[in-house]
Amino acid sequence: MDEVIEKAKEHFGKIVEKELERVERMKKAEDWVDYKTLKPMIIGIVGGDGIGPYITKEAQKILEYLLKEEKENGGVEFKIVEGLTIENRAKVMKAIPDDVLKEIKKCHVLLKGPCTTPKKGDPWPNIESANVYMRRALDLFANVRPVKVPAEGIDWIFFRENTEGAYILGSHGVNVTDDLAIDFKSITTQGSERIIRLAFDYAKKNNINKVTVVTKANVVKTTDGKFLSTAEKISKDYPNVKWDDWFIDIMTAKLIDPQRRKEFRVVVLPNLYGDIITDEAAQIQGGVGTAGSANIGKSYAMFEAIHGTAPRMVQEGRAKYADPTSIIRAAVMLLNHVGFNDYGKKLQKALDICTIYEKKIKCTGREDGATGAEIAEYIIETLKDPKLEEKWLGYQK
């Protein structure tokens, strides 16, 4: 028994050592990249697995239409990054193959399709999530997900910590014995501070007088307690922004409370809770296929759909009918993040018209609905409409 305990302690010691090294790297982090100084700014297109390449190419079409002039004058370059597939990853037994990561790092921002994360029973080896690894490798510490349902009075934006918590150590647990398995959760002062400050900054800049902090600090007292106490400390730097805190279990209930949910605006929370609650929020908006996601760091940023790879659609020959709406919403976030706000607003309005108001065509995932290419063409034609702004305003009345 002593030998078993010592082996587990050694395993834990190595984790602590790596986490302390990560803290030191965060302390030395560089300033935010200024996209205006980049020429060209390189937008990487990463297809991923399953329906990923199908929907990503439709979003790319729209971006290339909007950024045609910038592309022609050398201000923007599109770079296709191949190889982030489960087949390649399994072949080298890595979350992201080294050559693929090298190409990814040549880009400034990424538009990425979904990637397969193997689970027990899958035909693939149990390699780490490509998403989790990419967020850590590029230090994409903030996962930002907006959700809007105007008819329900819902206008939420979630700031999910992306590089620590239960997920960052999810593949580094230890089977102490056949009867005892232990996983680890790590939360740092630096990691908490930067995500919470980003949420408060967003609220301040956008004149939103409410930030909600979500934890389970009444039970998970050390790690979640650190996150909550950090929020209390940072809130003092934003005296004009009110804040409150909720526990994750009751928060999931209140998101489906028609009265209370209208009160939430900016929500900030640790990694695992953020993953769960943003999927719930996306379902309220119309399903995970309708939601985009931003992964923000100081040097890199990655924008993606939040749904999975839909392997059954591919197996049944229905991939071309996959709805690209989620990754097009991610493209809106990409445009806004790099400073093309006018394009971002225009695309958001076209999306609203096509998917919320007019809905002349829609994807069903089958032959009775539109293809992804038809949805992209519908959006591009709407973008070309000289009465786009007038039409959108008309729907707001």
VEXLO-551620 format. One record per residue (C-alpha): x, y, z; residue number from 1. Coordinates in steps of 0.1 Angstrom, whole numbers, always signed. Each point is the difference from the previous one (the first is absolute). Example, Ala and Ser with C-alpha at 12.3 -4.5 7.8 and 13.67 -1.06 7.14 Angstrom:
<sites>
@xx +123 yy -45 zz +78 n 1 .
@xx +14 yy +34 zz -7 n 2 .
</sites>
This chain:
<sites>
@xx +0 yy +0 zz +0 n 1 .
@xx +28 yy +24 zz +8 n 2 .
@xx +15 yy -6 zz -35 n 3 .
@xx -34 yy +8 zz -16 n 4 .
@xx -3 yy +33 zz +20 n 5 .
@xx +35 yy +11 zz -9 n 6 .
@xx -6 yy -7 zz -37 n 7 .
@xx -31 yy +22 zz +2 n 8 .
@xx +18 yy +27 zz +18 n 9 .
@xx +28 yy +0 zz -26 n 10 .
@xx -27 yy +3 zz -28 n 11 .
@xx -16 yy +29 zz +19 n 12 .
@xx +34 yy +17 zz +6 n 13 .
@xx +7 yy +1 zz -38 n 14 .
@xx -34 yy +16 zz -6 n 15 .
@xx +7 yy +26 zz +27 n 16 .
@xx +34 yy +7 zz -16 n 17 .
@xx -15 yy +6 zz -34 n 18 .
@xx -28 yy +22 zz +13 n 19 .
@xx +25 yy +22 zz +19 n 20 .
@xx +19 yy +4 zz -33 n 21 .
@xx -32 yy +10 zz -17 n 22 .
@xx -6 yy +27 zz +27 n 23 .
@xx +35 yy +14 zz -7 n 24 .
@xx -8 yy +1 zz -38 n 25 .
@xx -32 yy +19 zz +7 n 26 .
@xx +19 yy +25 zz +21 n 27 .
@xx +23 yy +7 zz -29 n 28 .
@xx -28 yy +2 zz -27 n 29 .
@xx +4 yy +24 zz -28 n 30 .
@xx -23 yy +29 zz -8 n 31 .
@xx -30 yy -3 zz -23 n 32 .
@xx +7 yy -3 zz -37 n 33 .
@xx -10 yy +31 zz -21 n 34 .
@xx -16 yy -14 zz -31 n 35 .
@xx +1 yy +34 zz -17 n 36 .
@xx +38 yy -3 zz -2 n 37 .
@xx +0 yy -33 zz -18 n 38 .
@xx +4 yy -1 zz -38 n 39 .
@xx -11 yy -25 zz -9 n 40 .
@xx -22 yy -11 zz +28 n 41 .
@xx -2 yy -38 zz -6 n 42 .
@xx -34 yy -17 zz +5 n 43 .
@xx +5 yy -37 zz +4 n 44 .
@xx -28 yy -23 zz -12 n 45 .
@xx +0 yy -34 zz +18 n 46 .
@xx -27 yy -24 zz -12 n 47 .
@xx +3 yy -27 zz +28 n 48 .
@xx -20 yy -32 zz -2 n 49 .
@xx -34 yy -12 zz -11 n 50 .
@xx -22 yy +28 zz -12 n 51 .
@xx +27 yy +25 zz +10 n 52 .
@xx +16 yy +5 zz -35 n 53 .
@xx -35 yy +3 zz -16 n 54 .
@xx -12 yy +28 zz +23 n 55 .
@xx +33 yy +18 zz +3 n 56 .
@xx +4 yy +5 zz -38 n 57 .
@xx -34 yy +17 zz -1 n 58 .
@xx +11 yy +24 zz +28 n 59 .
@xx +32 yy +6 zz -19 n 60 .
@xx -20 yy +10 zz -32 n 61 .
@xx -18 yy +27 zz +20 n 62 .
@xx +32 yy +13 zz +16 n 63 .
@xx +17 yy +1 zz -34 n 64 .
@xx -30 yy +19 zz -14 n 65 .
@xx +1 yy +26 zz +28 n 66 .
@xx +38 yy +3 zz +0 n 67 .
@xx +5 yy +0 zz -37 n 68 .
@xx +16 yy +35 zz -1 n 69 .
@xx +22 yy -7 zz +30 n 70 .
@xx +12 yy -33 zz -16 n 71 .
@xx +8 yy +17 zz -33 n 72 .
@xx +20 yy +28 zz +16 n 73 .
@xx +21 yy -24 zz +21 n 74 .
@xx -16 yy +9 zz +34 n 75 .
@xx -15 yy -35 zz +5 n 76 .
@xx +11 yy -35 zz -10 n 77 .
@xx -19 yy -32 zz +3 n 78 .
@xx +20 yy -31 zz +9 n 79 .
@xx -15 yy -35 zz -2 n 80 .
@xx +14 yy -22 zz +28 n 81 .
@xx -3 yy -37 zz -9 n 82 .
@xx +4 yy -30 zz +22 n 83 .
@xx -19 yy +7 zz +32 n 84 .
@xx -20 yy -33 zz -5 n 85 .
@xx -5 yy -28 zz +24 n 86 .
@xx +18 yy -24 zz -24 n 87 .
@xx +32 yy +21 zz +0 n 88 .
@xx -2 yy +6 zz +37 n 89 .
@xx -5 yy -37 zz +8 n 90 .
@xx +29 yy -9 zz -24 n 91 .
@xx +25 yy +21 zz +21 n 92 .
@xx -19 yy -4 zz +33 n 93 .
@xx -1 yy +37 zz +6 n 94 .
@xx -28 yy +24 zz +6 n 95 .
@xx +14 yy +22 zz -27 n 96 .
@xx +28 yy -13 zz -23 n 97 .
@xx +32 yy +21 zz +2 n 98 .
@xx +0 yy +10 zz -36 n 99 .
@xx -37 yy +11 zz +2 n 100 .
@xx +7 yy +21 zz +31 n 101 .
@xx +29 yy +16 zz -17 n 102 .
@xx -23 yy +11 zz -29 n 103 .
@xx -27 yy +12 zz +25 n 104 .
@xx +26 yy +22 zz +17 n 105 .
@xx +7 yy +18 zz -33 n 106 .
@xx -35 yy +14 zz +1 n 107 .
@xx -12 yy +29 zz +21 n 108 .
@xx -37 yy -11 zz +3 n 109 .
@xx -16 yy -33 zz -8 n 110 .
@xx -35 yy -10 zz -12 n 111 .
@xx -3 yy -37 zz +11 n 112 .
@xx -25 yy -28 zz -6 n 113 .
@xx -8 yy -26 zz +27 n 114 .
@xx +25 yy -27 zz +8 n 115 .
@xx -6 yy -36 zz +13 n 116 .
@xx +8 yy -6 zz +36 n 117 .
@xx +2 yy -38 zz +5 n 118 .
@xx -20 yy -16 zz +28 n 119 .
@xx -2 yy -34 zz +15 n 120 .
@xx -14 yy -24 zz -26 n 121 .
@xx +12 yy +20 zz -30 n 122 .
@xx +23 yy -16 zz -26 n 123 .
@xx +26 yy +27 zz +7 n 124 .
@xx +27 yy +0 zz +27 n 125 .
@xx -8 yy +21 zz +30 n 126 .
@xx +20 yy +31 zz -10 n 127 .
@xx -5 yy +34 zz +15 n 128 .
@xx -26 yy +24 zz -14 n 129 .
@xx +15 yy +21 zz -28 n 130 .
@xx -20 yy +30 zz +13 n 131 .
@xx +13 yy -3 zz +35 n 132 .
@xx +36 yy -4 zz -13 n 133 .
@xx -3 yy +30 zz -24 n 134 .
@xx -14 yy +23 zz +27 n 135 .
@xx +30 yy -9 zz +22 n 136 .
@xx +26 yy +1 zz -28 n 137 .
@xx -11 yy +34 zz -12 n 138 .
@xx -10 yy +12 zz +35 n 139 .
@xx -36 yy +7 zz -11 n 140 .
@xx -11 yy +7 zz +35 n 141 .
@xx -35 yy +15 zz -7 n 142 .
@xx -28 yy -19 zz -17 n 143 .
@xx -26 yy +26 zz -9 n 144 .
@xx -35 yy -10 zz -11 n 145 .
@xx -29 yy +23 zz -7 n 146 .
@xx -37 yy -11 zz +1 n 147 .
@xx -29 yy +21 zz -12 n 148 .
@xx -37 yy -6 zz -1 n 149 .
@xx -16 yy +34 zz -5 n 150 .
@xx -36 yy -13 zz +3 n 151 .
@xx +9 yy -14 zz +34 n 152 .
@xx +19 yy +31 zz +12 n 153 .
@xx +32 yy -21 zz +1 n 154 .
@xx +34 yy +17 zz -7 n 155 .
@xx +27 yy -20 zz +17 n 156 .
@xx +38 yy -2 zz -5 n 157 .
@xx +19 yy -27 zz +19 n 158 .
@xx +37 yy +3 zz +9 n 159 .
@xx +12 yy -36 zz +7 n 160 .
@xx +36 yy -5 zz +13 n 161 .
@xx +17 yy -22 zz -26 n 162 .
@xx +34 yy -11 zz +12 n 163 .
@xx -4 yy -14 zz +35 n 164 .
@xx -26 yy -16 zz +23 n 165 .
@xx -11 yy -36 zz -3 n 166 .
@xx +6 yy -2 zz -38 n 167 .
@xx +36 yy +10 zz +0 n 168 .
@xx +9 yy -30 zz +21 n 169 .
@xx -27 yy -23 zz -13 n 170 .
@xx +24 yy -24 zz -17 n 171 .
@xx +25 yy +1 zz +29 n 172 .
@xx -19 yy -18 zz +27 n 173 .
@xx +14 yy -31 zz +19 n 174 .
@xx -14 yy -34 zz +6 n 175 .
@xx +14 yy -5 zz +34 n 176 .
@xx -13 yy -36 zz +2 n 177 .
@xx -26 yy -19 zz -20 n 178 .
@xx -25 yy +14 zz +25 n 179 .
@xx +11 yy +36 zz +3 n 180 .
@xx +3 yy +26 zz -28 n 181 .
@xx +7 yy +36 zz +6 n 182 .
@xx -1 yy +30 zz -24 n 183 .
@xx +13 yy +35 zz +7 n 184 .
@xx -13 yy +35 zz -3 n 185 .
@xx +23 yy +30 zz -1 n 186 .
@xx -9 yy +37 zz +3 n 187 .
@xx +25 yy +28 zz +2 n 188 .
@xx -1 yy +36 zz +11 n 189 .
@xx +14 yy +11 zz -34 n 190 .
@xx -24 yy -21 zz -20 n 191 .
@xx -30 yy +12 zz +20 n 192 .
@xx +10 yy +36 zz -1 n 193 .
@xx +4 yy +3 zz -37 n 194 .
@xx -34 yy -17 zz -9 n 195 .
@xx -19 yy +19 zz +27 n 196 .
@xx +16 yy +33 zz -10 n 197 .
@xx -9 yy -6 zz -36 n 198 .
@xx -36 yy -5 zz +9 n 199 .
@xx -1 yy +32 zz +21 n 200 .
@xx +18 yy +19 zz -27 n 201 .
@xx -26 yy -11 zz -26 n 202 .
@xx -29 yy +10 zz +23 n 203 .
@xx +16 yy +34 zz +6 n 204 .
@xx +8 yy +7 zz -37 n 205 .
@xx -35 yy -10 zz -11 n 206 .
@xx -19 yy +18 zz +27 n 207 .
@xx -13 yy -32 zz +16 n 208 .
@xx -6 yy +4 zz +37 n 209 .
@xx +1 yy -37 zz +10 n 210 .
@xx +26 yy -27 zz +3 n 211 .
@xx -10 yy -34 zz +14 n 212 .
@xx +27 yy -23 zz +14 n 213 .
@xx -8 yy -38 zz +0 n 214 .
@xx +17 yy -26 zz +22 n 215 .
@xx -7 yy -27 zz +25 n 216 .
@xx +21 yy +16 zz +26 n 217 .
@xx -23 yy -11 zz +29 n 218 .
@xx +12 yy -36 zz -6 n 219 .
@xx +32 yy +2 zz -21 n 220 .
@xx +14 yy +25 zz +24 n 221 .
@xx +37 yy +3 zz -10 n 222 .
@xx +0 yy +3 zz -38 n 223 .
@xx -34 yy +15 zz -5 n 224 .
@xx +5 yy +20 zz +31 n 225 .
@xx +31 yy +16 zz -15 n 226 .
@xx -20 yy +8 zz -32 n 227 .
@xx -28 yy +17 zz +20 n 228 .
@xx +23 yy +19 zz +24 n 229 .
@xx +20 yy +12 zz -31 n 230 .
@xx -32 yy +13 zz -15 n 231 .
@xx -8 yy +19 zz +32 n 232 .
@xx +34 yy +16 zz +0 n 233 .
@xx -2 yy +10 zz -37 n 234 .
@xx -35 yy +14 zz +3 n 235 .
@xx +14 yy +28 zz +21 n 236 .
@xx +18 yy +14 zz -31 n 237 .
@xx -34 yy +3 zz -17 n 238 .
@xx -22 yy +20 zz +25 n 239 .
@xx -26 yy +7 zz -27 n 240 .
@xx -6 yy -36 zz -9 n 241 .
@xx -22 yy -20 zz +23 n 242 .
@xx +8 yy -37 zz +5 n 243 .
@xx -15 yy -30 zz +17 n 244 .
@xx +9 yy -37 zz +3 n 245 .
@xx -20 yy -32 zz -6 n 246 .
@xx +8 yy -37 zz +5 n 247 .
@xx +1 yy -20 zz -32 n 248 .
@xx -29 yy -23 zz +9 n 249 .
@xx -25 yy +27 zz +7 n 250 .
@xx +13 yy +21 zz -29 n 251 .
@xx -9 yy -28 zz -25 n 252 .
@xx -35 yy +1 zz +14 n 253 .
@xx -3 yy +38 zz -2 n 254 .
@xx +10 yy +0 zz -37 n 255 .
@xx -33 yy -16 zz -7 n 256 .
@xx -20 yy +22 zz +23 n 257 .
@xx -18 yy +25 zz -24 n 258 .
@xx +1 yy +28 zz +25 n 259 .
@xx +34 yy -3 zz +18 n 260 .
@xx +20 yy -8 zz -32 n 261 .
@xx -6 yy +35 zz -14 n 262 .
@xx +21 yy +14 zz +28 n 263 .
@xx +32 yy -17 zz -10 n 264 .
@xx +23 yy +18 zz -25 n 265 .
@xx +37 yy -7 zz +5 n 266 .
@xx +9 yy -33 zz +16 n 267 .
@xx +35 yy -12 zz +10 n 268 .
@xx +8 yy -35 zz +12 n 269 .
@xx +27 yy -27 zz +2 n 270 .
@xx +6 yy -25 zz -28 n 271 .
@xx -22 yy -30 zz +6 n 272 .
@xx -30 yy +21 zz +12 n 273 .
@xx +4 yy +22 zz -30 n 274 .
@xx -1 yy -29 zz -24 n 275 .
@xx -32 yy -14 zz +15 n 276 .
@xx -20 yy +33 zz +3 n 277 .
@xx +9 yy +14 zz -34 n 278 .
@xx -14 yy -31 zz -16 n 279 .
@xx -32 yy +5 zz +20 n 280 .
@xx -1 yy +36 zz -11 n 281 .
@xx +6 yy -9 zz -36 n 282 .
@xx -29 yy -25 zz +1 n 283 .
@xx -23 yy +28 zz +12 n 284 .
@xx +12 yy +21 zz -30 n 285 .
@xx -10 yy -28 zz -24 n 286 .
@xx +26 yy -27 zz +5 n 287 .
@xx +37 yy -4 zz +2 n 288 .
@xx +1 yy +2 zz -38 n 289 .
@xx -10 yy +37 zz +3 n 290 .
@xx +29 yy +11 zz +22 n 291 .
@xx +35 yy +13 zz -7 n 292 .
@xx +29 yy +2 zz +24 n 293 .
@xx +31 yy +21 zz +4 n 294 .
@xx +32 yy -12 zz +17 n 295 .
@xx +21 yy +30 zz +8 n 296 .
@xx +36 yy +4 zz +10 n 297 .
@xx +24 yy +29 zz +0 n 298 .
@xx +20 yy -13 zz -31 n 299 .
@xx -25 yy -23 zz -18 n 300 .
@xx -38 yy -4 zz -3 n 301 .
@xx -21 yy -29 zz -13 n 302 .
@xx -36 yy +1 zz -10 n 303 .
@xx -22 yy -31 zz -3 n 304 .
@xx -33 yy -17 zz +0 n 305 .
@xx -9 yy -15 zz +34 n 306 .
@xx -17 yy -32 zz -14 n 307 .
@xx +16 yy -33 zz -8 n 308 .
@xx +12 yy -17 zz -32 n 309 .
@xx -33 yy -18 zz -7 n 310 .
@xx +16 yy -32 zz -13 n 311 .
@xx -34 yy -16 zz -7 n 312 .
@xx -8 yy +28 zz -25 n 313 .
@xx +32 yy -8 zz -18 n 314 .
@xx -5 yy -37 zz +1 n 315 .
@xx -35 yy +4 zz -15 n 316 .
@xx +12 yy +24 zz -27 n 317 .
@xx -18 yy +30 zz +15 n 318 .
@xx +30 yy +22 zz +8 n 319 .
@xx -8 yy +25 zz -27 n 320 .
@xx -33 yy +7 zz +18 n 321 .
@xx +18 yy +10 zz +33 n 322 .
@xx -10 yy +34 zz +13 n 323 .
@xx +30 yy +25 zz -3 n 324 .
@xx -18 yy +26 zz +21 n 325 .
@xx +20 yy -6 zz +32 n 326 .
@xx +34 yy +4 zz -17 n 327 .
@xx -13 yy +31 zz -19 n 328 .
@xx -9 yy +15 zz +34 n 329 .
@xx +36 yy -8 zz +10 n 330 .
@xx +11 yy +19 zz -31 n 331 .
@xx -19 yy +30 zz +13 n 332 .
@xx +19 yy -2 zz +32 n 333 .
@xx +33 yy -3 zz -19 n 334 .
@xx -7 yy +31 zz -21 n 335 .
@xx -9 yy +20 zz +32 n 336 .
@xx +31 yy -12 zz +18 n 337 .
@xx +25 yy +10 zz -26 n 338 .
@xx -15 yy +34 zz -5 n 339 .
@xx -23 yy -5 zz -30 n 340 .
@xx -30 yy +11 zz +21 n 341 .
@xx -20 yy +14 zz -29 n 342 .
@xx +3 yy -33 zz -19 n 343 .
@xx -9 yy -19 zz +32 n 344 .
@xx -31 yy +21 zz +6 n 345 .
@xx -11 yy -4 zz -36 n 346 .
@xx +4 yy -37 zz +1 n 347 .
@xx -18 yy -3 zz +33 n 348 .
@xx -30 yy +19 zz -15 n 349 .
@xx +0 yy -22 zz -31 n 350 .
@xx +1 yy -31 zz +23 n 351 .
@xx -29 yy +14 zz +20 n 352 .
@xx -21 yy +6 zz -31 n 353 .
@xx +8 yy -34 zz -15 n 354 .
@xx -3 yy -21 zz +31 n 355 .
@xx -24 yy +18 zz +24 n 356 .
@xx -23 yy +22 zz -21 n 357 .
@xx -4 yy -10 zz -37 n 358 .
@xx +11 yy -36 zz +2 n 359 .
@xx -7 yy -5 zz -37 n 360 .
@xx +21 yy -32 zz +2 n 361 .
@xx +13 yy -20 zz +29 n 362 .
@xx +22 yy -31 zz +6 n 363 .
@xx -17 yy -31 zz +14 n 364 .
@xx +31 yy -22 zz -4 n 365 .
@xx -18 yy -20 zz -27 n 366 .
@xx -11 yy +3 zz -36 n 367 .
@xx -32 yy +18 zz +10 n 368 .
@xx +21 yy +30 zz +11 n 369 .
@xx +26 yy +23 zz -15 n 370 .
@xx +36 yy -9 zz -5 n 371 .
@xx +27 yy +19 zz +18 n 372 .
@xx +11 yy +15 zz -33 n 373 .
@xx -36 yy +13 zz -6 n 374 .
@xx +0 yy +16 zz +34 n 375 .
@xx +33 yy +17 zz -6 n 376 .
@xx -13 yy +13 zz -34 n 377 .
@xx -32 yy +12 zz +16 n 378 .
@xx +21 yy +20 zz +26 n 379 .
@xx +23 yy +14 zz -27 n 380 .
@xx -30 yy +11 zz -21 n 381 .
@xx -14 yy +17 zz +31 n 382 .
@xx +33 yy +17 zz +6 n 383 .
@xx -1 yy +14 zz -36 n 384 .
@xx -35 yy +14 zz +6 n 385 .
@xx +3 yy +39 zz +0 n 386 .
@xx -31 yy +0 zz +23 n 387 .
@xx +16 yy -23 zz +26 n 388 .
@xx +1 yy +26 zz +27 n 389 .
@xx -35 yy +12 zz -7 n 390 .
@xx -13 yy -35 zz +0 n 391 .
@xx +17 yy -9 zz +33 n 392 .
@xx -13 yy +31 zz +17 n 393 .
@xx -35 yy -9 zz -12 n 394 .
@xx +2 yy -33 zz +18 n 395 .
@xx +10 yy +18 zz +33 n 396 .
@xx -33 yy +18 zz +3 n 397 .
</sites>
